[in-house]
């Protein structure tokens, strides 16, 4: 369990590091695509920021953000253009909620997240592109990993192997996600914005039997990036990697109570059930229950 948990804690950092090698050696990374759909109130002051497998255009008014105390999160939505066949409404909800849950945690590190009443800032995000996972190709990695694990257990003994042996996925059919997001003040003036595009890679994105497997992971990455940007004012793609704090592990990995009660609206992380489900290649919505009842 310890090895599995450590892998889960380091997965996001590893994705960014491994993406460099992946691109260089196998081109085994989905290509991120930036969009400009008109869903944001303005785009003219966004500037490019790129890192490994993630592309973005960002803007923040640091002076205005310094006075922010309360924040409301409008649940992330899928634009009509990406609500195509092959994905259920439940799967879309779980993916969108993964972004909101990660976003809420990051915002709660600095602001008071509110669900009702006035707020200094309103944050909203729209998924504008969703490249789905090729399930058969992903299944090859799941099956190969299981076969190698069984072989290893037979050869060296079950007690000497922990979890599944990771097998790189085929560099085809990897998912990608694009999200357009902004933060508006009480006068509906844009105080921060981000167009975020990320792609899964062959080495560190968990292979699962689900068309939304990769965009589920990427939605969480987006939420962490945009939330961190709003909370710190620093470009999240240029910040140094740090060891996760106990509170971050407690909430975002183990699925315990969020630090801000209003973040409960987005449910809890799948915790140990999610770690086990990932190792078995199960769809994310099997272990992630999504938002609490009654949440849009």
BELVEN-V269606 format. One record per pair of residues at least 4 apart in sequence whose ideal C-beta (glycine too) atoms are under 7 Angstrom apart, sorted by sequence separation. I is the first residue (numbers start at 0). J is the second residue. If there is no record, write none. Layout:
# BELVEN-V269606
i->I j->J
i->I j->J
This chain:
# BELVEN-V269606
i->0 j->4
i->1 j->5
i->2 j->6
i->3 j->7
i->4 j->8
i->5 j->9
i->6 j->10
i->9 j->13
i->10 j->14
i->12 j->16
i->13 j->17
i->14 j->18
i->17 j->21
i->18 j->22
i->19 j->23
i->20 j->24
i->21 j->25
i->22 j->26
i->60 j->64
i->61 j->65
i->77 j->81
i->86 j->90
i->88 j->92
i->89 j->93
i->90 j->94
i->91 j->95
i->92 j->96
i->93 j->97
i->95 j->99
i->96 j->100
i->97 j->101
i->98 j->102
i->99 j->103
i->100 j->104
i->101 j->105
i->102 j->106
i->103 j->107
i->106 j->110
i->133 j->137
i->134 j->138
i->137 j->141
i->138 j->142
i->139 j->143
i->140 j->144
i->141 j->145
i->142 j->146
i->143 j->147
i->144 j->148
i->145 j->149
i->146 j->150
i->147 j->151
i->148 j->152
i->149 j->153
i->150 j->154
i->151 j->155
i->152 j->156
i->155 j->159
i->183 j->187
i->184 j->188
i->200 j->204
i->211 j->215
i->213 j->217
i->214 j->218
i->216 j->220
i->217 j->221
i->218 j->222
i->219 j->223
i->220 j->224
i->221 j->225
i->222 j->226
i->223 j->227
i->224 j->228
i->225 j->229
i->226 j->230
i->227 j->231
i->234 j->238
i->243 j->247
i->245 j->249
i->246 j->250
i->247 j->251
i->248 j->252
i->249 j->253
i->269 j->273
i->271 j->275
i->272 j->276
i->273 j->277
i->274 j->278
i->275 j->279
i->281 j->285
i->283 j->287
i->290 j->294
i->49 j->54
i->59 j->64
i->77 j->82
i->86 j->91
i->107 j->112
i->113 j->118
i->132 j->137
i->152 j->157
i->155 j->160
i->183 j->188
i->199 j->204
i->207 j->212
i->233 j->238
i->243 j->248
i->248 j->253
i->250 j->255
i->257 j->262
i->268 j->273
i->276 j->281
i->281 j->286
i->21 j->27
i->22 j->28
i->106 j->112
i->183 j->189
i->184 j->190
i->249 j->255
i->257 j->263
i->21 j->28
i->35 j->42
i->48 j->55
i->183 j->190
i->205 j->212
i->228 j->235
i->250 j->257
i->269 j->276
i->152 j->160
i->181 j->189
i->182 j->190
i->227 j->235
i->250 j->258
i->47 j->56
i->48 j->57
i->82 j->91
i->103 j->112
i->151 j->160
i->182 j->191
i->204 j->213
i->276 j->285
i->18 j->28
i->46 j->56
i->181 j->191
i->276 j->286
i->45 j->56
i->46 j->57
i->181 j->192
i->205 j->216
i->224 j->235
i->45 j->57
i->46 j->58
i->148 j->160
i->180 j->192
i->204 j->216
i->246 j->258
i->45 j->58
i->151 j->164
i->180 j->193
i->254 j->267
i->273 j->286
i->44 j->58
i->77 j->91
i->199 j->213
i->254 j->268
i->272 j->286
i->273 j->287
i->148 j->163
i->179 j->194
i->254 j->269
i->148 j->164
i->252 j->268
i->254 j->270
i->147 j->164
i->178 j->195
i->199 j->216
i->251 j->268
i->253 j->270
i->269 j->286
i->77 j->95
i->145 j->163
i->177 j->195
i->199 j->217
i->250 j->268
i->269 j->287
i->76 j->95
i->144 j->163
i->147 j->166
i->177 j->196
i->75 j->95
i->102 j->122
i->144 j->164
i->197 j->217
i->31 j->52
i->33 j->54
i->74 j->95
i->144 j->165
i->176 j->197
i->31 j->53
i->144 j->166
i->175 j->197
i->266 j->288
i->31 j->54
i->33 j->56
i->75 j->98
i->143 j->166
i->175 j->198
i->197 j->220
i->266 j->289
i->28 j->52
i->75 j->99
i->175 j->199
i->197 j->221
i->266 j->290
i->74 j->99
i->173 j->198
i->174 j->199
i->265 j->290
i->266 j->291
i->98 j->124
i->140 j->166
i->173 j->199
i->195 j->221
i->264 j->290
i->72 j->99
i->173 j->200
i->264 j->291
i->140 j->168
i->173 j->201
i->263 j->291
i->195 j->224
i->72 j->102
i->139 j->169
i->195 j->225
i->264 j->294
i->72 j->103
i->95 j->126
i->137 j->168
i->170 j->201
i->19 j->51
i->136 j->168
i->193 j->225
i->18 j->51
i->136 j->169
i->168 j->201
i->18 j->52
i->167 j->201
i->15 j->50
i->136 j->171
i->137 j->172
i->167 j->202
i->193 j->228
i->15 j->51
i->70 j->106
i->136 j->172
i->191 j->228
i->133 j->171
i->168 j->206
i->174 j->212
i->176 j->214
i->191 j->229
i->133 j->172
i->174 j->213
i->38 j->78
i->70 j->110
i->72 j->112
i->132 j->172
i->173 j->213
i->174 j->214
i->69 j->110
i->132 j->173
i->176 j->217
i->36 j->78
i->68 j->110
i->69 j->111
i->70 j->112
i->71 j->113
i->132 j->174
i->176 j->218
i->67 j->110
i->68 j->111
i->71 j->114
i->131 j->174
i->174 j->217
i->178 j->221
i->69 j->113
i->130 j->174
i->81 j->126
i->86 j->131
i->130 j->175
i->176 j->221
i->180 j->225
i->81 j->127
i->85 j->131
i->71 j->118
i->78 j->125
i->80 j->127
i->81 j->128
i->129 j->176
i->182 j->229
i->70 j->118
i->73 j->121
i->78 j->126
i->81 j->129
i->128 j->176
i->69 j->118
i->70 j->119
i->73 j->122
i->75 j->124
i->76 j->125
i->77 j->126
i->78 j->127
i->128 j->177
i->69 j->119
i->70 j->120
i->71 j->121
i->72 j->122
i->73 j->123
i->126 j->176
i->127 j->177
i->68 j->119
i->75 j->126
i->127 j->178
i->67 j->119
i->70 j->122
i->126 j->178
i->127 j->179
i->67 j->120
i->125 j->178
i->124 j->178
i->125 j->179
i->124 j->180
i->123 j->180
i->123 j->181
i->122 j->182
i->121 j->182
i->120 j->182
i->121 j->183
i->120 j->184
i->119 j->184
i->141 j->206
i->119 j->185
i->140 j->206
i->141 j->208
i->117 j->185
i->215 j->283
i->137 j->206
i->120 j->190
i->137 j->207
i->138 j->208
i->207 j->277
i->212 j->282
i->137 j->208
i->212 j->283
i->205 j->277
i->208 j->280
i->211 j->283
i->207 j->280
i->208 j->281
i->209 j->282
i->134 j->208
i->206 j->280
i->207 j->281
i->208 j->282
i->209 j->283
i->134 j->209
i->137 j->212
i->207 j->282
i->134 j->210
i->207 j->283
i->132 j->209
i->132 j->210
i->131 j->210
i->132 j->211
i->98 j->178
i->131 j->211
i->132 j->212
i->132 j->213
i->129 j->214
i->38 j->125
i->38 j->127
i->36 j->127
i->34 j->127
i->34 j->128
i->32 j->128
i->29 j->130
i->122 j->229
i->163 j->278
i->162 j->278
i->94 j->211
i->97 j->215
i->101 j->219
i->105 j->223
i->94 j->214
i->98 j->218
i->102 j->222
i->106 j->226
i->63 j->184
i->90 j->211
i->94 j->215
i->97 j->218
i->98 j->219
i->101 j->222
i->105 j->226
i->109 j->230
i->93 j->215
i->97 j->219
i->100 j->222
i->101 j->223
i->104 j->226
i->105 j->227
i->108 j->230
i->95 j->218
i->98 j->221
i->99 j->222
i->102 j->225
i->106 j->229
i->86 j->210
i->94 j->218
i->98 j->222
i->102 j->226
i->106 j->230
i->85 j->210
i->86 j->211
i->97 j->222
i->101 j->226
i->105 j->230
i->64 j->190
i->63 j->190
i->64 j->191
i->60 j->190
i->60 j->191
i->59 j->191
i->58 j->191
i->58 j->192
i->57 j->193
i->55 j->193
i->56 j->194
i->55 j->194
i->141 j->280
i->39 j->179
i->55 j->195
i->38 j->179
i->40 j->181
i->55 j->196
i->39 j->181
i->54 j->196
i->27 j->170
i->32 j->175
i->34 j->177
i->36 j->179
i->40 j->183
i->53 j->196
i->26 j->170
i->29 j->173
i->31 j->175
i->33 j->177
i->53 j->197
i->25 j->170
i->28 j->173
i->29 j->174
i->30 j->175
i->32 j->177
i->34 j->179
i->52 j->197
i->29 j->175
i->52 j->198
i->104 j->250
i->45 j->192
i->104 j->251
i->112 j->259
i->114 j->261
i->41 j->189
i->52 j->200
i->113 j->261
i->40 j->189
i->45 j->194
i->112 j->261
i->107 j->257
i->112 j->262
i->114 j->264
i->107 j->258
i->107 j->259
i->39 j->192
i->104 j->257
i->103 j->257
i->107 j->262
i->104 j->262
i->2 j->161
i->3 j->162
i->35 j->194
i->103 j->262
i->2 j->162
i->34 j->194
i->33 j->194
i->103 j->265
i->33 j->196
i->32 j->196
i->31 j->196
i->100 j->265
i->31 j->197
i->99 j->265
i->100 j->266
i->31 j->198
i->30 j->198
i->64 j->232
i->100 j->268
i->29 j->198
i->59 j->228
i->96 j->265
i->28 j->198
i->29 j->199
i->96 j->266
i->57 j->228
i->61 j->232
i->28 j->200
i->27 j->200
i->59 j->232
i->27 j->201
i->25 j->201
i->57 j->234
i->21 j->200
i->21 j->201
i->21 j->202
i->55 j->236
i->18 j->200
i->17 j->200
i->53 j->236
i->17 j->202
i->14 j->200
i->17 j->203
i->48 j->234
i->50 j->236
i->49 j->236
i->48 j->236
i->14 j->203
i->13 j->203
i->14 j->204
i->93 j->283
i->93 j->284
i->10 j->203
i->96 j->289
i->90 j->284
i->93 j->287
i->96 j->290
i->89 j->284
i->93 j->289
i->92 j->289
i->11 j->220
i->74 j->294
i->74 j->295
i->12 j->240
i->8 j->243
i->8 j->248
i->8 j->252
i->7 j->252
i->7 j->274
i->4 j->274
i->3 j->274
i->3 j->278
